[in-house]
Amino acid sequence: MLILAIAILLTIIGYGLLFGPPFVPTHLKDLERLFSEVDVSNKVFVDLGMGDGRVLKVALEFGASEVVGYEINPFVYGFARIKFRNTEHCSFHLGPWQNGDVPDGAVVYVFADGRRKLAHEISDTFSRHKVITYGARLEGRSGTQIGAHTVHMPVAKHKQNRVA
């Protein structure tokens, strides 16, 4: 039994190392602090690398109207699906978030620690969304630090000046 558990763990970690970032769970204490200071009530909350879904679970507990998760690791995705099988107001997608649709007004969450290219892509793609990052700041965006998280405000639309 122990050998099977070790084999499964190594498979999950190996998949992450070969095909994307490894699964690193966010500490519950950090999430409770974050959501006690960031209002997600009655908002769609999107996690762009949901792992086992713990961030989404806490977002629901703090009043998010709907949670949406994207995950590329099929093993971790499957675990989250089982964990949330009887939970309403959530949808999960196996595959990259770039293939999905994030509604206007949604709060976007991403673990971007040490991944500058990803942070830049997130900043550009979600310029009109509030973005919460773990372990990284988005260049060109104002943000408030809450523990290991940074809450980045949407970039205001620039009004175009018309020349008469």
CORDA-V942376 format. One record per backbone hydrogen bond with DSSP energy under -1.0 kcal/mol. CO is the residue of the C=O (numbers start at 1). NH is the residue of the N-H. If there is no record, write none. Layout:
<<CO:NH> <CO:NH>>
This chain:
<<1:5> <2:6> <3:7> <4:8> <5:9> <6:10> <7:11> <8:12> <9:13> <10:14> <11:15> <12:16> <13:17> <14:18> <15:19> <16:20> <27:31> <28:32> <29:33> <30:34> <31:35> <32:36> <34:37> <34:38> <40:43> <43:65> <43:66> <44:107> <45:68> <46:109> <47:70> <50:53> <53:57> <54:58> <55:59> <56:60> <57:61> <58:62> <59:64> <60:63> <63:42> <66:45> <67:91> <68:47> <69:93> <70:50> <71:95> <73:77> <74:78> <75:79> <76:80> <77:81> <78:82> <79:83> <80:84> <82:85> <84:87> <89:67> <91:69> <93:71> <96:99> <97:100> <103:106> <107:46> <108:132> <109:48> <110:134> <112:115> <115:119> <116:120> <117:121> <118:122> <119:123> <120:124> <121:125> <122:126> <126:129> <127:155> <130:108> <131:152> <132:110> <133:150> <134:112> <138:141> <142:153> <144:151> <146:149> <148:135> <149:146> <150:133> <151:144> <152:131>>
